[in-house]
């Protein structure tokens, strides 16, 4: 069992019959519990914690959902910007982990793609990622 997991942190368990070896569990901040600056800091901490755990378990590929954009009400464009910036830094540092971002709602995917495209023109983030 996890034994709990604090906001901004991630923990790993076995895949338990899923089509993956491990599951990285992460807890998002809630938009309505913090100031936007605090949500951003905690969301960044969450993404960094996920990436550290993936590296610790020598993952070659992971899937990161739109963390916090559901019941925790983080605006998807806000979350997309934070994720884009964190991934830009992650890949700039020479990391090669392949990351997928599944979305259950097409509008969130469309909003995220728009944000990524807008930010792409101003960064070194690889288009193929």
MARNU-780458 format. One record per atom (N, C-alpha, C, CB): chain; atom name; x, y, z. Coordinates in steps of 0.001 Angstrom, whole numbers, plus 524288, in hexadecimal, padded with zeros to 5 digits. Atoms other than C-alpha are relative to their C-alpha. Glycine has a CB too. Layout:
REM residues N
+-----+------+-------+-------+-------+
| mol | atom |     X |     Y |     Z |
+-----+------+-------+-------+-------+
|   A |   CA |     X |     Y |     Z |
...
+-----+------+-------+-------+-------+
END
This chain:
REM residues 129
+-----+------+-------+-------+-------+
| mol | atom |     X |     Y |     Z |
+-----+------+-------+-------+-------+
|   A |    N | 80345 | 7FB4C | 80000 |
|   A |   CA | 80000 | 80000 | 80000 |
|   A |    C | 80363 | 804DE | 80000 |
|   A |   CB | 7FC50 | 8000A | 804C0 |
|   A |    N | 7FD25 | 7FB16 | 8004E |
|   A |   CA | 803E2 | 80E10 | 7FE4B |
|   A |    C | 80139 | 8025C | 8054E |
|   A |   CB | 7FCF7 | 803D6 | 7FCD9 |
|   A |    N | 7FF39 | 7FD6F | 7FAFE |
|   A |   CA | 8026A | 81251 | 80C4A |
|   A |    C | 7FF43 | 805DA | 7FF8C |
|   A |   CB | 80562 | 7FECC | 8021F |
|   A |    N | 800F8 | 7FA6B | 800D8 |
|   A |   CA | 7FD7D | 81F56 | 8075E |
|   A |    C | 803FC | 80263 | 7FC57 |
|   A |   CB | 8000A | 802EA | 8052B |
|   A |    N | 7FC84 | 7FD2A | 80385 |
|   A |   CA | 80385 | 82904 | 7FE1E |
|   A |    C | 7FE88 | 805C7 | 80059 |
|   A |   CB | 7FF97 | 7FDE6 | 7FA31 |
|   A |    N | 80105 | 7FA72 | 7FF54 |
|   A |   CA | 804C0 | 83793 | 8005D |
|   A |    C | 7FF63 | 802CE | 7FAC9 |
|   A |   CB | 8045C | 8027F | 8031F |
|   A |    N | 80099 | 7FCB0 | 8049E |
|   A |   CA | 800DD | 84207 | 7F69B |
|   A |    C | 8056F | 8017E | 7FE03 |
|   A |   CB | 7FCAD | 804FF | 80145 |
|   A |    N | 7FB04 | 7FE99 | 8025C |
|   A |   CA | 80C05 | 8446E | 7ED28 |
|   A |    C | 803F3 | 7FB93 | 7FFD1 |
|   A |   CB | 80249 | 80472 | 802E1 |
|   A |    N | 7FC6D | 8046E | 7FFCB |
|   A |   CA | 8121E | 83718 | 7EF44 |
|   A |    C | 7FDE7 | 7FB72 | 7FCCC |
|   A |   CB | 800E9 | 7FE4D | 805A9 |
|   A |    N | 80183 | 804AE | 802E8 |
|   A |   CA | 811CF | 82A1D | 7E82D |
|   A |    C | 80254 | 7FB3C | 802AB |
|   A |   CB | 801D0 | 80053 | 7FA36 |
|   A |    N | 7FE2D | 80501 | 7FDF8 |
|   A |   CA | 8133A | 81BF6 | 7EC64 |
|   A |    C | 7FEFA | 7FBD6 | 7FBE3 |
|   A |   CB | 7FD42 | 7FE98 | 80547 |
|   A |    N | 80057 | 80422 | 803EA |
|   A |   CA | 814DF | 80F74 | 7E49F |
|   A |    C | 7FE08 | 7FAF8 | 8027F |
|   A |   CB | 80559 | 7FF19 | 7FD61 |
|   A |    N | 801A6 | 80544 | 7FE90 |
|   A |   CA | 80DBC | 8027F | 7E5A7 |
|   A |    C | 800A2 | 7FC8A | 7FB32 |
|   A |   CB | 7FA34 | 7FFED | 80212 |
|   A |    N | 7FFF6 | 803A0 | 80469 |
|   A |   CA | 80E02 | 7F657 | 7DD2C |
|   A |    C | 7FB0E | 800CE | 7FCB9 |
|   A |   CB | 80065 | 7FA3C | 801F0 |
|   A |    N | 80459 | 7FF63 | 80398 |
|   A |   CA | 804C6 | 7F5CE | 7D189 |
|   A |    C | 7FB2D | 7FCD6 | 80161 |
|   A |   CB | 801B6 | 7FE94 | 7FAB8 |
|   A |    N | 80466 | 8031F | 7FE19 |
|   A |   CA | 7FC1B | 7EB76 | 7D80A |
|   A |    C | 7FC32 | 7FE6F | 7FBB4 |
|   A |   CB | 7FD1E | 802F9 | 80427 |
|   A |    N | 80364 | 8020F | 80414 |
|   A |   CA | 7F6E0 | 7E522 | 7CBB4 |
|   A |    C | 7FED5 | 803BD | 7FB89 |
|   A |   CB | 7FB10 | 7FE5B | 80259 |
|   A |    N | 800AD | 7FC5A | 80455 |
|   A |   CA | 7F69B | 7F163 | 7C358 |
|   A |    C | 80447 | 7FF05 | 7FBF2 |
|   A |   CB | 80025 | 805C6 | 801F6 |
|   A |    N | 7FC24 | 800D2 | 80427 |
|   A |   CA | 7FE59 | 7F1FB | 7B6B4 |
|   A |    C | 804BF | 8038F | 800C9 |
|   A |   CB | 7FD84 | 800FF | 7FA96 |
|   A |    N | 7FB5D | 7FCEB | 7FEB0 |
|   A |   CA | 8099D | 7F8CB | 7BD89 |
|   A |    C | 80296 | 7FD71 | 804B4 |
|   A |   CB | 7FE92 | 805E1 | 80129 |
|   A |    N | 7FD39 | 80236 | 7FB82 |
|   A |   CA | 81400 | 7F4F5 | 7C754 |
|   A |    C | 7FEE3 | 802FD | 804FB |
|   A |   CB | 805D3 | 7FFEF | 7FEFD |
|   A |    N | 800A1 | 7FCAA | 7FB6C |
|   A |   CA | 811F0 | 80079 | 7D058 |
|   A |    C | 7FBD3 | 8041F | 7FF08 |
|   A |   CB | 80532 | 8029C | 8016E |
|   A |    N | 8038E | 7FB8A | 8002F |
|   A |   CA | 80820 | 80B0B | 7D379 |
|   A |    C | 80264 | 80437 | 80368 |
|   A |   CB | 7FA4E | 7FE83 | 801E2 |
|   A |    N | 7FE28 | 7FB8D | 7FCFA |
|   A |   CA | 80CCB | 81859 | 7D7BE |
|   A |    C | 7FB2F | 8030A | 801B2 |
|   A |   CB | 803E7 | 80386 | 7FCC5 |
|   A |    N | 80481 | 7FD46 | 7FDCC |
|   A |   CA | 8028A | 81E38 | 7E0B0 |
|   A |    C | 801C0 | 8057C | 80194 |
|   A |   CB | 7FDA9 | 7FCF3 | 804CC |
|   A |    N | 7FEAC | 7FA9F | 7FEA4 |
|   A |   CA | 8028C | 82CF3 | 7E24B |
|   A |    C | 7FB20 | 802D2 | 801E0 |
|   A |   CB | 80276 | 802E4 | 7FB4A |
|   A |    N | 80456 | 7FCFD | 7FDE8 |
|   A |   CA | 7FA1D | 8368A | 7E9B2 |
|   A |    C | 80093 | 805A8 | 7FE40 |
|   A |   CB | 7FFC9 | 7FF9B | 8060E |
|   A |    N | 8000E | 7FAB3 | 8020A |
|   A |   CA | 7F6A2 | 8435E | 7E34F |
|   A |    C | 7FE00 | 803D3 | 8041A |
|   A |   CB | 7FCA5 | 8004C | 7FB13 |
|   A |    N | 8027D | 7FC00 | 7FCC2 |
|   A |   CA | 7F3D5 | 85011 | 7EA3F |
|   A |    C | 7FA8F | 80122 | 7FDDC |
|   A |   CB | 8035A | 80517 | 8002C |
|   A |    N | 80539 | 7FE5C | 801B5 |
|   A |   CA | 7E5CD | 854DF | 7E9A7 |
|   A |    C | 8000F | 805DC | 7FF07 |
|   A |   CB | 7FBBF | 7FE89 | 80422 |
|   A |    N | 80027 | 7FA77 | 80181 |
|   A |   CA | 7E38A | 861D7 | 7E2C4 |
|   A |    C | 7FD5F | 80349 | 80430 |
|   A |   CB | 7FD24 | 800AF | 7FACA |
|   A |    N | 80329 | 7FD16 | 7FC3E |
|   A |   CA | 7D9B2 | 865EE | 7ED1F |
|   A |    C | 8024F | 80011 | 80582 |
|   A |   CB | 7FA99 | 7FDBC | 80031 |
|   A |    N | 7FD8D | 8002B | 7FAD3 |
|   A |   CA | 7E2C4 | 86317 | 7F8B2 |
|   A |    C | 804BB | 80392 | 80093 |
|   A |   CB | 8019A | 7FA87 | 80136 |
|   A |    N | 7FB21 | 7FD0E | 7FFDA |
|   A |   CA | 7EE3E | 86BD3 | 7F514 |
|   A |    C | 7FFB1 | 804B3 | 7FC57 |
|   A |   CB | 804A5 | 7FC7A | 7FE82 |
|   A |    N | 7FF7F | 7FBBD | 803CB |
|   A |   CA | 7F239 | 87840 | 7EE22 |
|   A |    C | 80226 | 7FDAF | 7FAEB |
|   A |   CB | 803AC | 80482 | 80223 |
|   A |    N | 7FDD0 | 80203 | 804E9 |
|   A |   CA | 7F5C3 | 87693 | 7DFB8 |
|   A |    C | 805E6 | 7FF1D | 8003F |
|   A |   CB | 7FEC6 | 803BE | 7FB99 |
|   A |    N | 7FA55 | 800B4 | 7FF90 |
|   A |   CA | 80432 | 87876 | 7E2FD |
|   A |    C | 8015F | 7FB05 | 802FF |
|   A |   CB | 80279 | 804BC | 802B2 |
|   A |    N | 7FF02 | 804AB | 7FCE0 |
|   A |   CA | 803A2 | 86DC4 | 7ED3E |
|   A |    C | 7FE85 | 7FB15 | 7FCF1 |
|   A |   CB | 7FCF1 | 8003F | 80530 |
|   A |    N | 8018D | 80472 | 80346 |
|   A |   CA | 7FC3D | 8649B | 7E411 |
|   A |    C | 80446 | 7FEE2 | 7FC07 |
|   A |   CB | 7FAB8 | 80116 | 7FD33 |
|   A |    N | 7FBDC | 800C1 | 803E7 |
|   A |   CA | 806B4 | 866DA | 7D9BE |
|   A |    C | 804C9 | 7FD71 | 80271 |
|   A |   CB | 80188 | 80540 | 7FD82 |
|   A |    N | 7FB69 | 80241 | 7FD6A |
|   A |   CA | 811B2 | 863E5 | 7E351 |
|   A |    C | 7FF1B | 7FA40 | 8015C |
|   A |   CB | 80154 | 8031C | 804F9 |
|   A |    N | 8012F | 8056D | 7FE96 |
|   A |   CA | 80B0E | 8577C | 7E81D |
|   A |    C | 7FF6F | 7FC88 | 7FB29 |
|   A |   CB | 7FAFD | 7FFC5 | 80343 |
|   A |    N | 8008A | 80304 | 804CC |
|   A |   CA | 807B4 | 8531B | 7DA51 |
|   A |    C | 8055D | 7FED4 | 7FDA6 |
|   A |   CB | 7FC92 | 802F3 | 7FC0A |
|   A |    N | 7FAA3 | 800E3 | 801D4 |
|   A |   CA | 815E6 | 854F3 | 7D62E |
|   A |    C | 802A2 | 7FBC2 | 80346 |
|   A |   CB | 80337 | 80521 | 8003C |
|   A |    N | 7FDBD | 803E5 | 7FC72 |
|   A |   CA | 81A18 | 84D29 | 7E215 |
|   A |    C | 7FDD4 | 7FA94 | 7FEBF |
|   A |   CB | 7FED9 | 80173 | 805CA |
|   A |    N | 8026F | 80500 | 8015F |
|   A |   CA | 81074 | 8426D | 7DE35 |
|   A |    C | 80282 | 7FDB5 | 7FB24 |
|   A |   CB | 7FA1A | 800AD | 7FF26 |
|   A |    N | 7FD9D | 801ED | 804E1 |
|   A |   CA | 815CE | 84159 | 7D051 |
|   A |    C | 805A4 | 7FE56 | 800E2 |
|   A |   CB | 7FFC6 | 80439 | 7FBBB |
|   A |    N | 7FA82 | 8015D | 7FEF5 |
|   A |   CA | 823E3 | 8415E | 7D52F |
|   A |    C | 8005D | 7FAE8 | 80312 |
|   A |   CB | 802C1 | 80470 | 80309 |
|   A |    N | 80003 | 804BF | 7FCDE |
|   A |   CA | 820BA | 836DA | 7DF18 |
|   A |    C | 7FEBB | 7FB40 | 7FC99 |
|   A |   CB | 7FC0D | 80078 | 80482 |
|   A |    N | 80159 | 80437 | 8039F |
|   A |   CA | 81A65 | 82E72 | 7D481 |
|   A |    C | 804BF | 7FE8D | 7FCAE |
|   A |   CB | 7FB5E | 8019F | 7FC77 |
|   A |    N | 7FB7C | 800FE | 80363 |
|   A |   CA | 8263D | 82FDE | 7CBAC |
|   A |    C | 8047C | 7FD79 | 8030C |
|   A |   CB | 801DD | 8051D | 7FD77 |
|   A |    N | 7FBE7 | 80266 | 7FCBA |
|   A |   CA | 82FAE | 82CA8 | 7D6CC |
|   A |    C | 7FEBA | 7FA43 | 80116 |
|   A |   CB | 8009A | 80307 | 8053D |
|   A |    N | 80188 | 8056C | 7FEEC |
|   A |   CA | 827F7 | 82062 | 7DA39 |
|   A |    C | 800A0 | 7FC9D | 7FB1A |
|   A |   CB | 7FA4A | 7FFC6 | 801FC |
|   A |    N | 7FF6C | 802F0 | 804E6 |
|   A |   CA | 827A7 | 81C37 | 7CBEE |
|   A |    C | 805BC | 7FEB0 | 7FF03 |
|   A |   CB | 7FDC1 | 80325 | 7FB5A |
|   A |    N | 7FA69 | 800F5 | 800B8 |
|   A |   CA | 8365F | 81DAC | 7CB22 |
|   A |    C | 80210 | 7FC16 | 803F3 |
|   A |   CB | 8030C | 80516 | 8006C |
|   A |    N | 7FE30 | 80396 | 7FBED |
|   A |   CA | 83875 | 8168A | 7D7FE |
|   A |    C | 7FEA9 | 7FA53 | 7FEA9 |
|   A |   CB | 7FD97 | 8017C | 8054B |
|   A |    N | 801A4 | 80542 | 8017F |
|   A |   CA | 83113 | 80ADC | 7D27D |
|   A |    C | 801A0 | 7FEAA | 7FA69 |
|   A |   CB | 7FA1C | 7FF78 | 80092 |
|   A |    N | 7FDCA | 800D9 | 8053B |
|   A |   CA | 83844 | 80C03 | 7C576 |
|   A |    C | 7FBCD | 7FF5B | 7FBC1 |
|   A |   CB | 8037E | 7FB31 | 80012 |
|   A |    N | 8042C | 8001C | 803F5 |
|   A |   CA | 82BB0 | 80E42 | 7BDCF |
|   A |    C | 80208 | 8025D | 7FAED |
|   A |   CB | 7FB0F | 80305 | 801F0 |
|   A |    N | 7FE9B | 7FDE5 | 80521 |
|   A |   CA | 82D75 | 8108D | 7AF52 |
|   A |    C | 7FB7C | 80327 | 7FDC1 |
|   A |   CB | 80185 | 7FB92 | 7FC3A |
|   A |    N | 804A2 | 7FD79 | 801FA |
|   A |   CA | 81F9A | 81553 | 7AD2F |
|   A |    C | 7FC0D | 80089 | 80479 |
|   A |   CB | 7FDA9 | 7FCE5 | 7FB58 |
|   A |    N | 8041C | 7FF59 | 7FC19 |
|   A |   CA | 81500 | 81B0B | 7B5F0 |
|   A |    C | 7FB6C | 802F2 | 7FD8F |
|   A |   CB | 80217 | 802F0 | 804E6 |
|   A |    N | 804A5 | 7FD2D | 8019F |
|   A |   CA | 8076B | 8209F | 7B48E |
|   A |    C | 7FE81 | 803AA | 80472 |
|   A |   CB | 7FB69 | 7FC2F | 7FE97 |
|   A |    N | 80188 | 7FC26 | 7FC0F |
|   A |   CA | 803D4 | 82D25 | 7BBB6 |
|   A |    C | 7FABD | 80244 | 7FE59 |
|   A |   CB | 80440 | 80470 | 800A0 |
|   A |    N | 8050C | 7FDAD | 8015A |
|   A |   CA | 7F578 | 83104 | 7BBE7 |
|   A |    C | 7FFFE | 805DC | 8010E |
|   A |   CB | 7FB96 | 7FD5A | 80312 |
|   A |    N | 80092 | 7FA5B | 7FF04 |
|   A |   CA | 7F09D | 83EFE | 7BCBD |
|   A |    C | 7FF24 | 800BD | 805E0 |
|   A |   CB | 7FB4E | 8026F | 7FCB9 |
|   A |    N | 80038 | 80004 | 7FA4B |
|   A |   CA | 7F3B6 | 83F77 | 7CB3B |
|   A |    C | 7FD50 | 804E8 | 8021A |
|   A |   CB | 80582 | 7FF8E | 80247 |
|   A |    N | 802A0 | 7FBB9 | 7FD4B |
|   A |   CA | 7EA8F | 847BC | 7D368 |
|   A |    C | 7FBA8 | 802AC | 7FCFA |
|   A |   CB | 803DE | 803EB | 80171 |
|   A |    N | 803D1 | 7FD25 | 80333 |
|   A |   CA | 7E197 | 84BCD | 7C83F |
|   A |    C | 7FA75 | 7FDD1 | 80077 |
|   A |   CB | 801AC | 7FFE5 | 7FA54 |
|   A |    N | 8052C | 80247 | 7FF31 |
|   A |   CA | 7D63C | 84347 | 7CC89 |
|   A |    C | 7FD76 | 80251 | 804CE |
|   A |   CB | 8005A | 7FA0C | 80083 |
|   A |    N | 802C8 | 7FE38 | 7FB4E |
|   A |   CA | 7D04D | 8441E | 7DA08 |
|   A |    C | 802E9 | 80443 | 80300 |
|   A |   CB | 7FF09 | 7FB6D | 80396 |
|   A |    N | 7FD0D | 7FBF1 | 7FD53 |
|   A |   CA | 7DB48 | 84CF4 | 7DEC3 |
|   A |    C | 7FFDD | 80539 | 7FD2A |
|   A |   CB | 8058E | 7FE49 | 800AC |
|   A |    N | 8017D | 7FB35 | 802C7 |
|   A |   CA | 7D71C | 85723 | 7D49F |
|   A |    C | 8047C | 80381 | 7FE2A |
|   A |   CB | 7FC97 | 80318 | 80367 |
|   A |    N | 7FBC6 | 7FCD3 | 8022F |
|   A |   CA | 7E48C | 85BAF | 7CFFB |
|   A |    C | 7FEB1 | 800ED | 7FA44 |
|   A |   CB | 80584 | 7FD42 | 800A7 |
|   A |    N | 8012B | 7FF02 | 80585 |
|   A |   CA | 7E20C | 8627B | 7C2E9 |
|   A |    C | 803D8 | 7FD12 | 7FC7C |
|   A |   CB | 80031 | 805ED | 7FED2 |
|   A |    N | 7FCA5 | 80345 | 80347 |
|   A |   CA | 7E73E | 859C4 | 7B80B |
|   A |    C | 80445 | 80325 | 7FD51 |
|   A |   CB | 7FCC1 | 7FD31 | 7FBEE |
|   A |    N | 7FBE1 | 7FCDF | 8027A |
|   A |   CA | 7EE92 | 864EF | 7B17D |
|   A |    C | 8044D | 8014A | 803ED |
|   A |   CB | 7FDB4 | 80516 | 7FDAE |
|   A |    N | 7FC39 | 7FF06 | 7FBCD |
|   A |   CA | 7F53C | 86804 | 7BE76 |
|   A |    C | 80366 | 7FB27 | 800C2 |
|   A |   CB | 7FD28 | 8017A | 80534 |
|   A |    N | 7FD26 | 804EC | 7FF38 |
|   A |   CA | 7F8F3 | 859B1 | 7C07B |
|   A |    C | 8037C | 7FEC6 | 7FB52 |
|   A |   CB | 7FC29 | 7FB79 | 800EF |
|   A |    N | 7FCEA | 8010A | 804BA |
|   A |   CA | 7FD98 | 85886 | 7B25E |
|   A |    C | 804E8 | 80358 | 7FFDD |
|   A |   CB | 7FCB8 | 80101 | 7FB17 |
|   A |    N | 7FB6F | 7FC7F | 7FFF2 |
|   A |   CA | 80692 | 86443 | 7B3C7 |
|   A |    C | 80416 | 7FDFC | 803D8 |
|   A |   CB | 7FE5D | 805AA | 80175 |
|   A |    N | 7FC61 | 801EB | 7FC01 |
|   A |   CA | 80C8E | 85EED | 7C044 |
|   A |    C | 802A1 | 7FAF5 | 7FE25 |
|   A |   CB | 7FD19 | 7FF12 | 8053E |
|   A |    N | 7FDC6 | 804E1 | 801F0 |
|   A |   CA | 80E5C | 85165 | 7BA57 |
|   A |    C | 803DD | 80103 | 7FB95 |
|   A |   CB | 7FBAA | 7FC53 | 7FE24 |
|   A |    N | 7FC80 | 7FEB5 | 8045C |
|   A |   CA | 8145D | 8571B | 7AE00 |
|   A |    C | 8052E | 80212 | 8020E |
|   A |   CB | 7FD73 | 8040E | 7FC55 |
|   A |    N | 7FB30 | 7FDBE | 7FDE0 |
|   A |   CA | 81E2A | 85EFE | 7B5E6 |
|   A |    C | 80343 | 7FBE5 | 802D6 |
|   A |   CB | 7FEB7 | 80481 | 803B9 |
|   A |    N | 7FD1C | 80418 | 7FD35 |
|   A |   CA | 821BA | 85367 | 7BE75 |
|   A |    C | 80276 | 7FC1C | 7FC32 |
|   A |   CB | 7FC5D | 7FD1C | 803D2 |
|   A |    N | 7FDCA | 803A0 | 803D4 |
|   A |   CA | 82382 | 84A6D | 7B2C2 |
|   A |    C | 80459 | 80286 | 7FCDE |
|   A |   CB | 7FBC5 | 7FE07 | 7FC56 |
|   A |    N | 7FBD4 | 7FD34 | 802CD |
|   A |   CA | 82B83 | 854C3 | 7ABB1 |
|   A |    C | 8050F | 7FFBF | 8031D |
|   A |   CB | 7FE71 | 805C7 | 7FEFE |
|   A |    N | 7FB6A | 8003E | 7FC9C |
|   A |   CA | 834D4 | 85542 | 7B734 |
|   A |    C | 8020E | 7FA6B | 80054 |
|   A |   CB | 7FEAF | 80212 | 8057F |
|   A |    N | 7FE86 | 8057E | 7FF86 |
|   A |   CA | 834D4 | 84685 | 7B890 |
|   A |    C | 80309 | 7FE28 | 7FB35 |
|   A |   CB | 7FB23 | 7FC9B | 800C7 |
|   A |    N | 7FD5B | 801B7 | 804C4 |
|   A |   CA | 8388C | 84422 | 7AA62 |
|   A |    C | 804E6 | 80331 | 7FEE0 |
|   A |   CB | 7FC4C | 80058 | 7FB64 |
|   A |    N | 7FB5A | 7FCBF | 800C7 |
|   A |   CA | 84220 | 84F74 | 7A9EB |
|   A |    C | 80490 | 7FDDF | 80332 |
|   A |   CB | 7FEDE | 805BF | 80186 |
|   A |    N | 7FBFA | 8024A | 7FCA4 |
|   A |   CA | 84975 | 8488F | 7B4E4 |
|   A |    C | 80210 | 7FAC8 | 7FDE5 |
|   A |   CB | 7FDD5 | 7FF39 | 80579 |
|   A |    N | 7FDEA | 804A7 | 80285 |
|   A |   CA | 84BCF | 83D11 | 7AB92 |
|   A |    C | 7FD12 | 7FAFC | 8011C |
|   A |   CB | 8056D | 7FF51 | 8018F |
|   A |    N | 8030A | 804B0 | 7FEDC |
|   A |   CA | 84162 | 833A2 | 7B04D |
|   A |    C | 7FD2F | 7FE13 | 7FB22 |
|   A |   CB | 7FC11 | 80112 | 8045F |
|   A |    N | 80241 | 80251 | 804AF |
|   A |   CA | 83B4D | 82A41 | 7A68C |
|   A |    C | 7FAFF | 7FCEE | 800FC |
|   A |   CB | 803E8 | 7FC84 | 7FD83 |
|   A |    N | 804CE | 802C3 | 7FEC0 |
|   A |   CA | 82F38 | 824CB | 7AD48 |
|   A |    C | 7FBA5 | 801B4 | 7FC41 |
|   A |   CB | 7FE67 | 80102 | 805BF |
|   A |    N | 8045A | 7FECF | 80380 |
|   A |   CA | 82399 | 823F6 | 7A3F9 |
|   A |    C | 7FB18 | 800B2 | 80348 |
|   A |   CB | 7FF3B | 7FB9C | 7FBD1 |
|   A |    N | 80485 | 7FEAC | 7FCCE |
|   A |   CA | 81776 | 82A41 | 7A9A2 |
|   A |    C | 7FB29 | 80096 | 7FC9D |
|   A |   CB | 80100 | 80507 | 80316 |
|   A |    N | 80505 | 7FF86 | 80299 |
|   A |   CA | 80964 | 828B1 | 7A531 |
|   A |    C | 7FC46 | 802D4 | 803AB |
|   A |   CB | 7FDCF | 7FA8E | 7FE64 |
|   A |    N | 803BC | 7FD23 | 7FCCD |
|   A |   CA | 7FE75 | 83181 | 7A9E7 |
|   A |    C | 7FA7B | 7FED5 | 7FE27 |
|   A |   CB | 80119 | 805EB | 7FFD1 |
|   A |    N | 8054C | 8014F | 8019E |
|   A |   CA | 7F11A | 82AF9 | 7A8A6 |
|   A |    C | 7FC02 | 803CC | 8024D |
|   A |   CB | 7FEAF | 7FA6C | 8019E |
|   A |    N | 80424 | 7FC86 | 7FE3C |
|   A |   CA | 7E4C9 | 8331E | 7A9DE |
|   A |    C | 7FAC7 | 7FD49 | 7FF4F |
|   A |   CB | 8001F | 8053F | 7FCFE |
|   A |    N | 8052D | 8025F | 80069 |
|   A |   CA | 7D706 | 82E81 | 7AC9F |
|   A |    C | 7FC1A | 803B7 | 7FD79 |
|   A |   CB | 7FE0C | 7FE5B | 80560 |
|   A |    N | 8038A | 7FC2A | 80241 |
|   A |   CA | 7D0E2 | 83B0B | 7A7B7 |
|   A |    C | 802AB | 802B4 | 7FB69 |
|   A |   CB | 7FE43 | 80409 | 80427 |
|   A |    N | 7FD96 | 7FDA4 | 804A3 |
|   A |   CA | 7D3AC | 83FCA | 799BC |
|   A |    C | 8012D | 805CF | 800A2 |
|   A |   CB | 7FC7F | 7FF3D | 7FB57 |
|   A |    N | 7FF13 | 7FA61 | 7FF6D |
|   A |   CA | 7D288 | 84E18 | 79DCA |
|   A |    C | 80516 | 80107 | 802E9 |
|   A |   CB | 7FB6B | 8029B | 802E0 |
|   A |    N | 7FB17 | 7FF56 | 7FD21 |
|   A |   CA | 7DDB4 | 84C9B | 7A781 |
|   A |    C | 804A9 | 7FEDD | 7FC7D |
|   A |   CB | 80022 | 7FC6C | 804D5 |
|   A |    N | 7FBD9 | 80139 | 803B1 |
|   A |   CA | 7E605 | 8463D | 79D09 |
|   A |    C | 800C6 | 8048B | 7FC3B |
|   A |   CB | 7FEC0 | 7FAF1 | 7FCFD |
|   A |    N | 7FFA6 | 7FB9C | 803A9 |
|   A |   CA | 7E2F2 | 85144 | 7937C |
|   A |    C | 80273 | 804C5 | 80292 |
|   A |   CB | 7FA95 | 80164 | 7FDE3 |
|   A |    N | 7FDC1 | 7FB88 | 7FD2F |
|   A |   CA | 7E608 | 85BB2 | 79DA7 |
|   A |    C | 805C9 | 7FF2D | 80105 |
|   A |   CB | 7FD1F | 800E6 | 8052F |
|   A |    N | 7FA86 | 80127 | 7FEE6 |
|   A |   CA | 7F2BE | 854FF | 7A143 |
|   A |    C | 80347 | 80077 | 7FB10 |
|   A |   CB | 80091 | 7FA85 | 8025A |
|   A |    N | 7FD26 | 7FF99 | 804F3 |
|   A |   CA | 7F6EC | 853DC | 79309 |
|   A |    C | 800C2 | 805B6 | 7FE83 |
|   A |   CB | 7FD15 | 7FD13 | 7FB9D |
|   A |    N | 7FF82 | 7FA66 | 80135 |
|   A |   CA | 7F438 | 86267 | 7910A |
|   A |    C | 80432 | 8028C | 8035D |
|   A |   CB | 7FABD | 802CF | 800D0 |
|   A |    N | 7FC0F | 7FDC1 | 7FC82 |
|   A |   CA | 7FC52 | 865FD | 79CF1 |
|   A |    C | 8056B | 7FE16 | 7FE7B |
|   A |   CB | 7FED3 | 7FE96 | 805BF |
|   A |    N | 7FAED | 8021D | 80182 |
|   A |   CA | 80762 | 85CD2 | 79904 |
|   A |    C | 801EC | 80277 | 7FAED |
|   A |   CB | 7FFAF | 7FA0F | 7FF6A |
|   A |    N | 7FE73 | 7FDA0 | 804FD |
|   A |   CA | 80768 | 86244 | 78B1E |
|   A |    C | 801B8 | 805A6 | 800B2 |
|   A |   CB | 7FB81 | 7FFBD | 7FC16 |
|   A |    N | 7FE9A | 7FA8A | 7FF0C |
|   A |   CA | 807B0 | 87045 | 78FF1 |
|   A |    C | 80544 | 8005A | 802C8 |
|   A |   CB | 7FBBA | 802BD | 80340 |
|   A |    N | 7FB1B | 7FFF2 | 7FD10 |
|   A |   CA | 8129C | 86D60 | 79991 |
|   A |    C | 80482 | 7FDC4 | 7FCD9 |
|   A |   CB | 7FF64 | 7FCF5 | 8050B |
|   A |    N | 7FBFA | 8028B | 8032B |
|   A |   CA | 819E2 | 864F2 | 78FBF |
|   A |    C | 8033D | 803F1 | 7FCF1 |
|   A |   CB | 7FD83 | 7FC1F | 7FC43 |
|   A |    N | 7FD36 | 7FC34 | 80336 |
|   A |   CA | 81D5A | 8709D | 78774 |
|   A |    C | 803D8 | 8034D | 80330 |
|   A |   CB | 7FC1F | 8038A | 7FD42 |
|   A |    N | 7FC96 | 7FCE3 | 7FC9B |
|   A |   CA | 8244E | 876A4 | 79335 |
|   A |    C | 803B7 | 7FCB3 | 80344 |
|   A |   CB | 7FCBE | 80357 | 80393 |
|   A |    N | 7FCBB | 8034E | 7FCB2 |
|   A |   CA | 82BBA | 86AE0 | 7988B |
|   A |    C | 8031E | 7FC22 | 7FCC3 |
|   A |   CB | 7FCAC | 7FD19 | 803FB |
|   A |    N | 7FCDC | 8040B | 8028B |
|   A |   CA | 83501 | 85FBD | 79582 |
|   A |    C | 7FD86 | 7FAA2 | 80097 |
|   A |   CB | 80585 | 7FFF2 | 8023F |
|   A |    N | 802C6 | 804EA | 7FF2F |
|   A |   CA | 82AE8 | 85544 | 798AD |
|   A |    C | 7FF4B | 7FD25 | 7FAD5 |
|   A |   CB | 7FAAC | 800FA | 80299 |
|   A |    N | 80042 | 802F7 | 804D9 |
|   A |   CA | 82B2D | 84A71 | 78E6E |
|   A |    C | 7FA60 | 7FF18 | 7FE57 |
|   A |   CB | 802D1 | 7FACD | 80099 |
|   A |    N | 80548 | 800C9 | 80202 |
|   A |   CA | 81F12 | 849B6 | 785C9 |
|   A |    C | 7FE4D | 7FA5C | 80050 |
|   A |   CB | 7FFA4 | 801DA | 7FA72 |
|   A |    N | 80161 | 8057F | 8000F |
|   A |   CA | 81F82 | 83AFB | 7856C |
|   A |    C | 7FEB7 | 7FDC7 | 80550 |
|   A |   CB | 80449 | 7FCFB | 7FDB0 |
|   A |    N | 800E2 | 801FD | 7FABC |
|   A |   CA | 81DE8 | 839B9 | 79409 |
|   A |    C | 7FA6C | 800E0 | 80193 |
|   A |   CB | 803AC | 80292 | 803EA |
+-----+------+-------+-------+-------+
END
